[in-house]
Amino acid sequence: MPRKAVNPSSHLHPSDLRGFSLLAVDGVLGTVGLVEQVHRAVAGLSLPVGRAPEGPTRGITGLVYRSINGVTRLVGTTSDLAFSQVVSRLPQRDSSPERERLLAVINGVIGDHLAERANPLAIDMRLRRDGQALNLDTDASQRPGRKLLIALHGLCMNDLQWRQGEGSPALPEHLAESLGYTPLYLHYNTGRAIADNGRDFAVLLEDLVAQWPEPVDEVVLVGHSMGGLVAVSACHQAVLAGHAWPGALRKIITMGSPHHGAPLERLGHRVDRMLGMSPYSAPFTRLGAIRSVGITDLRHGNVIGTFQETDDPPRVTLPDHVTCHVVAATADSRVDSLQSRYFGDGLVPVDSALGRHADPSRCLPVRPEHQHVVFNTRHIGLLTNPSVQHALHDWLR
């Protein structure tokens, strides 16, 4: 019998409709601004190469654009007021996996904008189990344990996606059950700056360890893709802030994390720079700028914050008692191939995932026995690869 098609709109919450309405208004304003920039360059007979003329258009043309913007903002304010009144009166239902995936992608692409505008679509950082926010009064009392394993998902993903198939436990659950850990999952807005997510995660862990029903003897962080960078950032910032929880941290395991950047994001940045060379194409750099700061942080594996674009991000140091383990994947069958060197698992080169750098001082302090490479595997395939599972089990036992 054919499988019935899923209607994504049937999984949306009332608050989501308000969020999409706010996004639509922002989209119209952005489009009008782009068209006005192109109009200004054409009307000013700009040279093919050089800086675009600055400032708004003038005269009747400028009046038209200002009128469109004014009407759009008025409509947006009115509709948002109406939505907010209605949404507050409607009951909220549980979130479906389809809705979770949709929100994860939207947050990955424009999550910084959503957070800045307080859009209801923005994901708030929290620890979860089985897709539900952690409640220490109920969840921890059942299986408190003294060893915590916390999993951090990657860009445009959510905590439910650690399980990539029906009937089999997620990798963190398998490791936790076989080795005596209590598994928890971080759910966060991957479009925000990695350093901001790292700082907030550090504070979240400080509160968790302080409120946990049992004394916490051991914390292990397992991060896939961007999640590994957030874990490293959290540890670094927690040490600087004098938090207590790094004292219980024993291991950080990263899987396919671009410690020294991802080439696809660097390529996108070069395209933006090329578009900016002409006043006629420069307005279209707005389209490239739509991608979130979380994505642009992957250009160099930036886990610290602001730094000069011409430089590598500042070096991150971890406490001596914390062991770092790294997993890399390649879609090829050889580690020395061009595929492995430049594209790796399709998104992250092998050297970047292993923390290797041409400058020895910038290499991650990872011993050879704490590095693992899997072959004929794509980026998402790391979550279900049996070789990865065995390597992590050996490292944690």
TORTORTI-815165 format. One record per residue: x, y negated, z of N, C-alpha, C in turn; residue in three letters. Coordinates in steps of 0.001 Angstrom, whole numbers, plus 524288, in hexadecimal, padded with zeros to 5 digits. Atoms other than C-alpha are relative to their C-alpha. Example, Ala and Ser with C-alpha at 12.3 -4.5 7.8 and 13.67 -1.06 7.14 Angstrom:
8037A804A6800008300C8119481E78803847FB5080000Ala/7FCCC804A67FFC4835668042481BE47FCFE7FBBE802DASer/
***
This chain:
80351804A780000800008000080000803737FB2980000Met/7FCAA804A98002D805D57F2AC7FC577FFC97FD018051FPro/7FFB8803017FB2D80A757EA9D807B27FD777FAB17FF36Arg/802C6804F98005F801DB7DEDA80A34803C17FB77800A2Lys/7FC8F8048D7FFC3808A07D1FA807947FEE77FCCC804E4Ala/80081803277FB4680B2D7C9838137F7FF6D7FA4B7FE83Val/800DD8058E800E5805E17BBAF8134B802C97FCFA8044DAsn/7FCFC802AC7FBE88100E7B35681A6E7FCC97FC0580301Pro/80309804157FD638061D7A8AE81D6C7FCA7802318046CSer/8033E7FDB07FBED7FE377B23F825AC802FE800A48051DSer/7FCC97FF537FB578098E7B2FF82F58801677FAC280286His/7FE84805187FDF780B077A4598316F7FCB27FE75804B2Leu/802BF8022C7FB8B8074579DB383E217FDF47FA8E7FEA1His/801E480555801087FF707910183E8D8045B7FBE880059Pro/7FBBD803C77FF7780BA2789C88432480398800197FB40Ser/7FCC97FFA5804B4812BB78EC1837037FDD77FC7F7FBB8Asp/802708033F8040C808FE787CA82E3E8014C7FA40800EELeu/7FE69805637FECC80BFA77B258354F805AA7FF247FE78Arg/7FA808007F8016A81A8277DA38337C800CA7FF967FA27Gly/7FF7F80048805AD818FE78021824E87FDE17FAD47FDEAPhe/8020D8051580199810D3773BE823CA804197FBBC800BBSer/7FBD7803D07FF1B81BDE76BD2829D080464800AB7FC04Leu/7FBF67FF09803E68258C7724E820997FE697FDED7FAB0Leu/801DE801DD8050E81D0D76EF0814E4800A97FA167FF92Ala/7FF57805B48000481D3F76092818AC805C57FEA07FF4EVal/7FA65800FC8008982C0A760E681A54801D28012D7FA74Asp/7FE867FE968055082D237679580D1B7FE7D7FBE37FC0CGly/801C280421803948253D75D2F8062E803717FB2C80090Val/7FCAF804927FF2582D247524680C7980572800E07FDBCLeu/7FADA7FED480226839CE7590D808B2800087FFDC7FA17Gly/8005980003805B88356075AF27FAB47FF907FA787FDE2Thr/8008C80575801AC8313674CBD7F9798053C7FD2F8006EVal/7FAEB802737FF6783E697487A7FEC3803CD801AD7FBC7Gly/7FC907FE158042184592751097F4E77FEAC7FD687FAC9Leu/801A58026F804F183D8A74BCC7E97E801897FA3E7FFE5Val/7FE9C8058A7FFD183FEC73DE07EE02805D57FF337FF21Glu/7FA5C8006E800CF84E9A740167EE7380168800A47FA3AGln/7FEFE7FF3D8058E84E9C7455F7E08E7FE227FB467FCE1Val/8022B80497802A98460B73A157DC16803AE7FB5180093His/7FC808046D7FF0684F567304B7E24D804EF800757FCB1Arg/7FB427FF458031C85B2B7364B7DB6A7FEF67FEF07FA3BAla/80150800C0805828545B7365A7CE2B7FEE97FA447FEDEVal/801678057B800E684EC3728AF7CF8C804BE7FC6C8005DAla/7FB5D803377FF6285C03723607D3AE80427800FA7FBE8Gly/7FC457FEBF80431862CF729187C79D805608014E80247Leu/7FB1F7FE897FD6086D1772F527D0638039C802EC7FC47Ser/7FC367FCFA802F987990734E67CAC17FF47805D28012BLeu/800CD7FA637FF2E87990743CB7C913802CB80224804C9Pro/7FD027FE387FB7F883C4745577D3C3800C37FB68803B0Val/7FF4B8041A7FC208848873D9E7E0427FBC58004180415Gly/803C88001B7FBC787C55739DC7EBE67FABE7FE0F7FE0EArg/80542801B68015B86DBD738727EAD17FED47FAC8802A0Ala/80187804EA7FD89867CA72B0D7ED6F7FD1C8010B80514Pro/8024E7FF2F7FAE186385729A37FB877FB487FC8C800C4Glu/80498803097FEB5856FC724918016D7FB30801C57FD0BGly/804E47FE728028A848A6726297FDA87FF3B7FD157FADAPro/80179802CB804C8842ED722837F0827FD047FB128017CThr/802668050E7FEC983D7A714C47EF8E7FB457FEF77FC8EArg/8045F801BD80336831E370D997E9F97FB53803AD80059Gly/804B37FCC2800288259C714D27E5C580160805BF800CCIle/7FE5C7FA8A7FF6882D1C721B27E4E2800D580156805BAThr/7FF147FF117FA7583191720847F2F07FAF18000C80316Gly/80517800327FD59823BC71CFB7F7277FD21805357FF51Leu/8029E7FB008010381E98729717F0D080237804438038AVal/7FDA07FBF67FCC182860732107F7CC7FEC17FF2D805C5Tyr/801448010D7FA828260372B5B804E67FA4E8014D80123Arg/805857FED07FF438176372CDE803057FF1D805E48006BSer/800847FA487FFCE8189E73B6780033801E38021180541Ile/7FDEC7FE3F7FAF58210C73D3F80C4C7FC527FE9980476Asn/80389801B17FBDE817AF73573814B37FB138034F8003EGly/804B77FCCA8002580BAF73D01810468013180591801DCVal/7FE917FAB67FE6B812CE749F68120E800A680060805E6Thr/7FF4E7FFEF7FA4E816C07468981FFA7FAC17FF70802CFArg/80527800B67FD9B808DC7420C8231B7FCE5805157FFDALeu/802B97FAFB800788031E74EAE81DEC8026380405803A7Val/7FD647FC417FC9980D557567B825447FEA97FF23805B5Gly/801488012F7FA8F80AA974F84832267FA6C8018680143Thr/805867FECA7FF257FBFD75111830AE7FF16805E08003BThr/800CA7FA618000F7FC9775F7482D1A80291802A1804B2Ser/7FD687FDB17FB7E8064E76263838037FCC17FF2B804ECAsp/80360801067FB847FD4C75BF8841E77FB62803BF8000ALeu/8046D7FC69800567F1FD7642683CFE801A28058F8014EAla/7FE127FAB37FEF07F9FF770AB83D2E80116800BC805CFPhe/7FE8D7FF6F7FA867FF0E76E2984AEC7FB318007C8037BSer/804D37FFA77FCF47F13376C42850047FD798055F7FF73Gln/802767FAF0800F97EC57778CB849C48033A8046D80247Val/7FC937FBC17FE537F8267814D84CD67FFD1800C3805E6Val/800077FFA47FA4D7F79477E2D85B527FB38802DE80215Ser/804D27FD707FE4B7E9E77840B85BEC7FF89805A87FE22Arg/800527FAC3802397ECB67909C8547B80374803CA802FDLeu/7FCBE7FC177FD527F19B79D2985AF28047F801C47FC87Pro/7FB767FE12802D97FF1C7A2148570F80035805F080056Gln/7FF8B7FA4F80003800EB7B0428530E805C0801867FFACArg/7FAA67FE148003C80D027B8BF85349802437FF367FA86Asp/7FD63800E5804FB816FD7B63D848A38010F805377FD4FSer/7FF137FB3E80306818077C07C83DD48059B8000F7FDFBSer/7FAC47FFBF8024F824F37C56E8380C800727FCBD7FB08Pro/7FFF08031D804D38213F7BECF82B2A800A87FA398013EGlu/7FF828057F7FE7681FAC7B1B7831E28056D7FEF380227Arg/7FAC4800A97FDC882C637B3A183956804127FF767FBB3Glu/7FC3C8005480449833C87B5FE82CA27FF887FAD17FD1BArg/800CF804F6802BE82DB77AA188261D802587FB7C80316Leu/7FDED804467FCD3831077A1158316E805F18003880053Leu/7FA4C7FF7B7FFB983EDB7A692832278029C7FDBD7FB32Ala/7FDC18020F804D6841807A348823ED7FF807FA147FFD0Val/800D6805AE8002083B96795A6824EE803BB7FD4C803C3Ile/7FC7B8025A7FC348437B792D2831308059E8004C7FE32Asn/7FAAE7FFA2801EF84FE8797BD82AD98014C7FBE57FBFFGly/7FF10803A98044884E5B78EB781F367FF987FA57801BEVal/800D88057A7FE6D8492B78259825B77FF007FF89805D8Ile/801217FFEA7FA6B84925785878342C801C87FB2F802EBGly/7FE38804C37FD608510077983838067FC0C7FB9E7FF47Asp/80404803F58010E846CF770D3831887FB29801178034DHis/8049A7FE9F7FCE883BC5778348384C800C27FE87805B5Leu/7FEF1801337FA8884234776B184594800257FA19800E8Ala/7FF99805B07FF748452D7684E843667FAA97FD677FFE1Glu/805328024E8007B8370F7657783F8A7FC0D80275803B7Arg/8037C7FD4B7FC538316076E0D84A687FB8B802B77FD20Ala/803E77FD398031582A4C775DC83FF77FE8B8051E802CBAsn/8019D7FB237FD518223778129845B280266804E87FDACPro/7FD9A7FB718026C8290778A5983C268056D8012180237Leu/7FAB77FF527FDE68360C7887384333800048043480438Ala/7FF777FBBF7FC3483A6A7946984AFA802F37FE0B804CBIle/7FD608014C7FB1C83DCD792128593B803638049E801AFAsp/7FC837FBD57FE578496A799BA85E537FDED802AB804E2Met/8018E7FCF67FB6F845E97A4AE8679A802188058F7FF80Arg/7FEB57FA737FFFA849897B27786B777FAF3803167FF98Leu/804C87FCF8800D483FCB7BCBF8671680129805DA80060Arg/7FFE67FA508006483CC57CB37867D17FB078019F7FD2AArg/804767FE3F8032C833FF7D1D585DD27FCEB7FB677FDCBAsp/8028A804798025C8311A7C488857E47FD2A7FC79803CBGly/8029B803277FC0E82BF47BEFA864AD804097FD5780374Gln/7FC63802E67FCAD832627B49F86D168011A802FD80507Ala/7FE767FD367FB49839F07BA6B878787FD637FD93804C0Leu/80266801A27FB198328C7B9BB88543802B4803028045FAsn/7FCEB7FD5E7FBFE83B817BCAF890B07FC968028D8042ELeu/8036E7FDC17FC0582FED7BF7F899987FDEF8055E7FE6EAsp/802277FAFC801C782B637CAE38911B8040F803587FD39Thr/7FC587FCEE80320835EE7CF1388761804B0801D980327Asp/7FB307FE9E7FD44841D87CEB7890147FF01803AB80492Ala/801177FCBE7FB7483B327D52B89BA37FF6E805BA7FE83Ser/8009D7FA9C801BD838AF7E1618938380549802A17FF29Gln/7FACE7FDD48011B846BE7E38588EFD8040B7FBB08009BArg/7FC758047D7FF6684F467D90C895098058C801287FE40Pro/7FAAA7FEA98017D85C9A7DF8B893F4803E07FBC08015FGly/7FBDE803C37FEDC869967D8F08964D8035A7FEE37FB37Arg/7FD17800C1804E186E7E7D9A5888527FC3B7FE117FBCFLys/803738025B803E5868637D0CB87E148029B800087FAA5Leu/7FE46800508056B869CC7D23586F647FC447FC5E7FD28Leu/80348803FD80273864D77C6418682F8015A7FFA67FA3AIle/7FF4E7FFFC805A8862F57C68C8596C7FE4B7FAC77FDB7Ala/8011180505802868635B7BA3E851057FF7D800DF7FA24Leu/801057FF2C8058F85D527BAA88436B802AE7FBE47FCA5His/7FD6280375803AB8626E7B3EF8373F7FC6B7FBF47FD95Gly/802B080440802AE85E487A8C882E6E7FAF7801E37FD6DLeu/8051D7FEEB8026B84FF87A8A082A137FDB180531801C1Cys/8020B7FB1C7FDF684D447B4A0832677FDA67FF1980567Met/8020C8003B7FAB4846947B79A83F4780170804FC802E5Asn/7FE5A7FBA17FCBE8488A7C12684A697FD65805227FE84Asp/802A37FB358019783EA67CAEA844F6802CE802B67FB86Leu/7FD857FDCE8049D8471E7CCF5838FE804F78031780133Gln/7FBE47FC437FEA9851817D4578407B7FE2E8058B7FEB9Trp/802207FAEC80181848737DFBC83DBB7FE957FFB67FA40Arg/800B080057805A8849417E1DE82F087FCD1804827FDBFGln/803337FBB4801F6840717EDC182E167FC788020B80445Gly/803A67FDCA7FC408350D7F49A8348F802218051780234Glu/7FEB67FAFD7FDA4837677FF9783E20805768006F80243Gly/7FAAE7FFB77FDE38458B7FC8F84176800EC7FB498037ESer/7FF14804627FC7984A2E7F42E84CDB803BA7FC077FD98Pro/7FC6080408801BD850F47E75184A48805658012780235Ala/7FAA17FF077FE5985FC17E79184B71800E87FE6F805B5Leu/7FF19801677FA7E85FF07DFEA858687FD42803C4803C4Pro/802CD7FC6B7FC90855B57E91085E3D802C8805428004FGlu/7FD307FB0A8000D85D347F52285A0B804DF7FFAA80370His/7FB40800A17FCE4869C47EFF7860167FEA67FF80805C5Leu/80165800F87FA92862FD7EB7A86C707FE34804F8802B9Ala/802227FB4B7FD8F85BC57F81F86F018042D8042A800D0Glu/7FC037FBEA7FF8A86792800CD86C90804727FE7D803A1Ser/7FB84801BB7FCD9871037F882874767FE697FD3F8050FLeu/801BE802197FB04868987F37687F9A7FF737FA228004CGly/800D7805A88000D866987E54B87B657FA287FEC27FFDBTyr/8054780217800C485A267DD5987C388002D7FC787FB38Thr/7FFAD8031A804CB857AD7D7F486E837FC5F7FB3E80018Pro/80306804CB8009F853157C9FD86C55801597FDB67FAA9Leu/7FF4480230805368518D7C26A85FB67FF577FA1680027Tyr/8008A805A680072854117B41285D007FCD87FEB47FB27Leu/80327801F68045B849E87AD7585467800F07FA227FFB0His/7FE75805788003D84E4C7A03384F6A7FF587FDCA7FA7ETyr/80086802F6804E084D3F795EA844BB805547FFDA7FD52Asn/7FAE07FF90802878585E7994D83B62801527FB597FC8EThr/7FEDA804A68030D8574678C5083445802BC7FBC280319Gly/7FD3E803CC7FCBC85CB9784BA83FCD805DE800E67FFB4Arg/7FA507FF787FFFD86B43782508411A801978049480373Ala/7FE317FB7A7FCFD8728778E58845C9801D57FE498056BIle/7FE1A801E27FAEF878EE786588508D7FB767FEAE803A4Ala/804908013C7FCC186B9A78196855597FD67804F7801FCAsp/802377FB047FE4A8663C78F648559580391802A6803F8Asn/7FC5A7FDB87FC4C8729B793F285C6C7FF997FD7E8055DGly/80080802C97FAF88713C7897F866E37FB00801A1802D5Arg/804F97FE9B7FD84862E978CAC869657FFF5805B8801B9Asp/7FFB17FA7C7FE86865A179B47869868034B800A2804EAPhe/7FCBD7FFC37FB5287058799238739C7FCDB7FE88804DCAla/8034D8019E7FB97866B57920187C727FBF28043280139Val/803E57FBDA7FF4F85C8A79CA787A3A80255804AB802E8Leu/7FD6A7FB9C7FD60866407A72887E568015D7FEAD805ABLeu/7FED1801977FA9F86A3979F6D88A537FB33800BA80378Glu/804D87FF547FD0C85C0979F4088EC17FE89805C180080Asp/801687FA757FFE7859F17AD8088B218031B802F28041ELeu/7FCAA7FD2E7FC4F8657E7B29C892F27FEBE7FE68805A2Val/80138801DB7FABC861C37AA2989E9F7FACA8022A801F5Ala/8053B7FE4D7FE70853977AEDE89E947FF1D805DF7FF70Gln/800BF7FA69800DC855B37BD2C89AF87FF4E802CD8053BTrp/8012B7FD747FAF38502F7C63C8A5978049B802D280275Pro/7FB607FD4B7FE0985D197CDA38A6CD804E17FCC37FECEGlu/7FB0E8028F8016C86B0A7C86E8A73F801D9802027FAB4Pro/7FE627FE868054886FEB7C86C89936805D38013780005Val/7FA8A7FE548001A87C7A7D04289806802817FF467FAABAsp/7FDC3800108053F87E097CFBB889497FC257FDB07FC1EGlu/80307802318045A879337C7E387DAE802E8801257FAF7Val/7FDDA7FF118053087B707CBEC86F907FCA07FD107FC16Val/802C2802DA8041A877C87C33D864058011D802997FACBLeu/7FF867FDA380529875397C991856CF7FD497FC667FC19Val/8022F803C6803B0873517BFF284BA1800A7801B17FA5EGly/7FFCB7FEEB8059B86FFA7C27483D70800407FADC7FD10His/7FF83804978035F874707B83B83388800847FB0B80356Ser/7FFBD804D37FCF5871BE7AA9E839227FFC080111805CFMet/800777FECE7FA7686E507B105846138053D800CB802A7Gly/7FACE7FF5D7FDC487C8A7B4A38481F8029C7FACB80110Gly/7FDBE8052F7FF37880947A677846787FD617FD3480494Leu/802BC8025C7FB8F876257A2028501F8020A8024F8051FVal/7FDF27FD817FB4F87B4E7ABE9859F5805597FDCD80171Ala/7FAC7802297FF0A889527A6F98587B7FF917FA5E801E1Val/800C6805757FE7E884B1798E08595F7FE047FF9580598Ser/80234800207FABA87CD179BB9865B68042F8011A80416Ala/7FBD77FEB67FC44888777A20286C80803D07FB718008ECys/7FC4D8045F7FFF689186796DC868AA7FDCE7FB648031DHis/8024A8048E7FD6C8882D78C4C86D487FEBD80111805B8Gln/8011D7FEAD7FA958848179395879B6804E97FF7A8035CAla/7FB0E800847FD23892D17942187DD0801387FA3F800EAVal/7FEF4805997FF65894607858C87B457FC557FD78803F7Leu/803DD802437FC6E887F9782BD8830D8006C8023A80582Ala/7FF607FDB77FACD88C5878B2F88E837FB9D803A480194Gly/804307FC587FEBE8811F794E488D9680239804E880298His/7FE577FB4A7FD38881A47A133895D27FF95804EA7FCABAla/8010E7FB11802C487C757AB3088C03804988021C7FCD1Trp/7FB907FDA6802CC8890C7AC5C883E48034B803A180363Pro/7FD297FC747FC9688EC47B31188FDE7FE208059F7FF7BGly/8022E7FABF800C0885B57BEA288D178006D801D57FA5BAla/7FF9D7FE9180589887ED7BE5987E5C804B8803807FF25Leu/7FBC97FC56800FD88FFD7C9F4879F88016F800527FA3AArg/7FEEF7FF488059388EA17CB0386B437FC687FC8F7FCB8Lys/80303802808041F88A377C33485F79800E88032E7FB0EIle/7FFA37FCE5804CD887457CB72853727FD427FD067FBA5Ile/80259802C58046E884FF7C4A5846787FFD2803A37FB4AThr/800E07FCA08048987FAC7CB5183A4D7FF067FC967FB36Met/800AD80322804B4881B97C4A082D377FF9C7FA328011AGly/800268059A7FE9E883DF7B754833AD8044F7FD117FD0FSer/7FC15802EF8031188AC97AD1C82B28803697FC8680373Pro/7FCC9802F37FC52895147A9088350D803277FBB87FD45His/7FD26803FB802F189C6B7A19D82A7C7FCEF7FE3A7FB34His/803508023C8040E890F379DEE822067FDFD803E57FC0CGly/802747FCE28041B888797A321817168009C7FD267FAD3Ala/7FEEA802AD804FB88C197A02D808DD7FB2F7FDE77FD45Pro/804AF801E5802AF87E0F79EA28042D7FE707FA92801E6Leu/80147805377FE0387BCA7930580D27804027FC067FE22Glu/7FC13803A380205888B178CED808DE7FEEB7FEBA7FA46Arg/80167800F8805738845478E887FAC17FB817FC247FFABLeu/8045C803A87FFF987796787A77FDCE801BA7FA7A80147Gly/7FE018052F7FEA487F1C77C78803F4802CA7FD847FB56His/7FD4F8021A804948877677AFE7F7C17FC127FE287FBE8Arg/80416801A8803B187B3977A5D7EF4F7FDBD7FAC0801AFVal/80202804FB7FE058760976F767F808803BE7FB897FEBEAsp/7FC228041880103882C0767D67F6738002C7FE9E7FA37Arg/800038010A805A68825C7695A7E7AF7FB357FCCB7FE72Met/804B8803008012F874547646D7E72A800907FA53801C4Leu/7FF6E805457FDEF87847758A97EF49803A27FC897FCDAGly/7FC568031C8031688228754387E50E7FD447FC647FC23Met/802E480343803AC8779C74E4C7DC5C7FB3D7FDAB802AFSer/8049B8025F7FD9A86D2A744897E08F7FAED802637FE0BPro/804BB7FD9D8021E8638774BF27D7F37FEDE8054D8026BTyr/800CC7FAE87FD82865B1759057DE95800677FFB9805EESer/7FF3A800757FA5986926754037EC397FAF9800A78031AAla/804C97FF347FCF085ADC7535E7F08F7FEBA805B7800F7Pro/8015C7FA7E7FF75859E2761FD7EE7A8034E802C080425Phe/7FD347FDB77FB93863ED7644D7F92C7FC5F8007B804B3Thr/803DF7FF6B7FBD58581676274801E67FDE78058E80044Arg/801FB7FAAA8001E8538876FC97FD7F803D8803A8802ADLeu/7FC187FCCC7FD638606A775C9801C98002F7FEEB805CFGly/7FFC1801737FA7C85FC276E5180E8D7FB688022B80317Ala/804727FDBB7FD3C852DE77502811AC801C28047A80382Ile/7FE577FB927FCD685A4D780D18169A801E57FE1E80553Arg/7FF38801967FA9385BFC7807682536805C17FF7D8016ASer/7FAA98007E7FE038680177CDD82D068020780551801BFVal/7FE4F7FABD7FEA88682A78AEE8319F80289802BC7FB65Gly/7FDC27FDB3804B786AAF78F318239C8052D7FD6A7FEB0Ile/7FB21802AF8015F874F1784C582136804598013E803E4Thr/7FC067FE627FC3D87BED788FE82DB2802BE804FF7FE45Asp/7FDA57FB21801E187E60795FE826E6804437FEFC7FBFALeu/7FC0180144803E48870178EE781D068056D8013080217Arg/7FAE27FF177FDA68928178FAE826677FFA980359804F4His/8008C7FD227FB1F88D087980F83168800677FC61804AEGly/7FF88804097FC0988B6378BDB839BC7FCAF80155804C9Asn/802CA7FEC27FB30887CC78F5E847C3800B47FBCD80431Val/7FEAD803FD7FC2588CC67831684E967FC887FB2E7FF90Ile/802EC804CF800C0885847779A848A9802687FCDF7FB9EGly/7FE06803678041C88A0B76BFD840C1805E9800707FF8BThr/7FA67800128011B8976776C1183A60800B87FDBB7FA92Phe/7FEED8023B8051689DFF7661282E8F7FF4A804267FBC1Gln/8013E7FC55804298993B76C7F821F9804EA802447FD7EGlu/7FB377FE2B802918A72A76D9481CE78030A803D98035FThr/7FD327FC957FC6A8AB817756E828BF7FCD3804E78012BAsp/802B27FB827FDE08A85D782D082E1B7FDC37FE8280551Asp/802188011E7FAC589FD4782D883A5C804158010D8042FPro/7FC4A7FF147FBBD8A72C782388474B8000F805C08019BPro/7FF687FA897FE718AC3C78F2384C537FCE480115804F2Arg/8030F7FE617FB798A39A7965D855F98031A8040280316Val/7FD5A7FC437FCA48A98C79D69861817FC0580293803A3Thr/803697FD167FC848A2CE7A7F386984803028016A804EDLeu/7FD4C7FE667FB298A5C17ABD6877A9803218050B7FF21Pro/7FC857FB86800B58B0997B5EC878FB7FD3D8053380104Asp/8028D7FB127FE988A76D7C00E87EDD7FBCB801967FC10His/804097FEDB803E589E0F7BF6B873348028E8025C7FB27Val/7FDFA7FD61804A08A0D97C8FC8682E7FC767FEE87FB62Thr/802F48011C804C189CAF7C56685A718009D804937FC2FCys/8001E7FBCF803DE898BE7D012850D37FD447FDEA7FB1DHis/8023580212804D5895BA7CD6A842927FEEE804677FC19Val/801847FC508041288EC67D4F0837CD7FF627FD057FAE6Val/800888024B8053488FD67D1B18295B7FDE28041F7FC49Ala/8020A7FC6C803F6889367D7A281D7F801917FE187FA9EAla/7FF218014E8057488C0B7D81780F127FC66803587FCA5Thr/8035A7FD178039A8832F7DC01803F58032C803A07FC87Ala/7FC847FCC68032788F127E2737FDB4801DA804B780333Asp/7FDDB7FB6B7FD608961C7EF0C80105805AB7FF378019DSer/7FA938013A7FEA68A3597E85380309800327FACE802DDArg/7FF92804C27FCF38A7667DE1A80CC8803677FBEB7FD50Val/7FC6F8039F802938B18F7D806803AE7FDF17FE297FAB4Asp/802318018C8050B8A8647D59C7F8137FE7F7FA388000FSer/801C1805708005E8A42A7C8377F3227FABA7FF49802A7Leu/8050E800357FD64896617CB2C7F7EE800B57FF5D805DDGln/7FF228003C7FA5A89B527CD72805C3802837FAD780192Ser/7FD14804AE7FEA18A4697C1B6805757FCAA7FB187FFAFArg/802DA804E2800DB89AE37B7828005D7FA408003780181Tyr/805997FFBB7FEF588D277BC9C802CB7FEA4803E58044EPhe/800E97FC567FBBA88E457C7EE80C667FACE802C67FF99Gly/8051E7FD717FFE3880917CC4580FEB7FBF17FD407FCA1Asp/80385803178034587AC97C2CF806007FF767FA75801F9Gly/80053805387FDAC87B057B73280F4C805077FE76802D0Leu/7FB78801347FCB78870E7B82F817FF804AB803497FE4DVal/7FB4B7FD018015A894D77BC0181377801EF8032D804A2Pro/7FE187FC8B7FBE389B667C6DA81B078039B7FD1A803C6Val/7FC53802C97FC958A6657BE26820307FD347FC37803A4Asp/802EB803AD7FCC689CB77B407825117FD24802DB80460Ser/802D27FCFD7FC0B894A97BE5782C23803AF802498041AAla/7FC2E7FDDC7FC568A1037C3EB83255803007FBCA802EALeu/7FD51804457FD538A5BB7B681836A3805867FF257FE26Gly/7FAB9800C1802208B1E07B6E582E0E8005D7FABB7FD3CArg/7FF2D8051D802638B7B47AA25829298059A7FFBE7FDEAHis/7FABD8009F802358C3407A63A820A6803BE7FD98803F0Ala/7FCE4802467FBC98C81479E4782C4C7FF948039F804BBAsp/8004B7FC3E7FBA58CB947A84B836D47FDCF7FDA780506Pro/801E38026C7FB2C8C85C79E7D8417E7FA147FF998002DSer/805A38007F8003C8BA3879E4083CED7FD3A8054F7FFD6Arg/802617FACB7FFF68B8177ACFC83CF97FD6E801028054ECys/8026B7FE737FB1C8AEAA7B2328471F80383803F9802C2Leu/7FCAD7FC467FD218B5DB7B992851E77FD4F8054B80082Pro/802A17FAE6800148B04D7C6D184E05803FD804397FEAAVal/7FC4D7FBCA800F08B8907D30A84F2C7FE028038C7FB97Arg/801917FCA2804608B87E7DC7D8438E7FBF98041880183Pro/803B97FBFC7FE608B12F7E6D884B5E7FA9E7FDCB80141Glu/805078028E7FF068A6627DCE684DB27FDB87FDB47FAF9His/801FF8019D805198A42C7DAA183F247FDD6804C47FD2AGln/8026B7FBA2802CD89B507E2FF836C87FDCD7FDFF7FAD8His/801E58016A80532898647E2488282F7FCC8804847FDDFVal/803527FC0C8027888D387E97A821847FF9F7FEC87FA2CVal/7FFE78008D805AE88C777EBBD812E07FAA2801167FD9FPhe/804E57FF3F802E8881937EBA3808CA7FB4B7FE578033EAsn/80408801EB7FC748797A7E3A78124C7FF457FA277FF41Thr/801568058580071872807D6A5810E17FF437FD918056CArg/8003C803047FB21870BD7CC1681B297FBD680217803B8His/804327FE157FCAC863AB7D0E68205B800DF805BD80168Ile/7FF007FA817FEFF868387DEFF81F4F8033780102804DDGly/7FCFB7FF637FB2B8712A7DCA182AFF7FC7E8018C80492Leu/803927FEFA7FBA58652C7DDA4833BF7FE91805B980086Leu/801A37FA8A7FFE68629E7EBCA8301F8045B803C87FE85Thr/7FBC47FC9E801B986FDA7F11582BE9801C18039D80470Asn/7FE707FC617FBCF873277FD8A833BF8059F7FF2C801D8Pro/7FA90800E77FE82881B17FA4C83376800727FB6E803C8Ser/80011804787FC6887EF37ED3583A067FE0D801BD80559Val/802327FE0F7FB1C876B57F3F68443F8040C8031D8031BGln/7FC0A7FCDE7FD508819B7FD99847698046C7FC9480210His/7FBC0803707FE4588BEB7F2D48481D7FE6E7FCF5804DDAla/801CD802FD7FB77883D47EAA2851867FF688037F804C1Leu/800987FC587FBA3880DA7F684859D180556801328026EHis/7FAC07FEDB7FDFA88F587F99B85B048022F7FB50802F9Asp/7FDEE804B07FD7F892AF7EB8F85E847FD767FEFE80556Trp/802E5801637FB4C888507EAB886927800078044C8042ELeu/800637FBCC7FC17889627F7E986FC08045D7FF9E8041BArg/
***
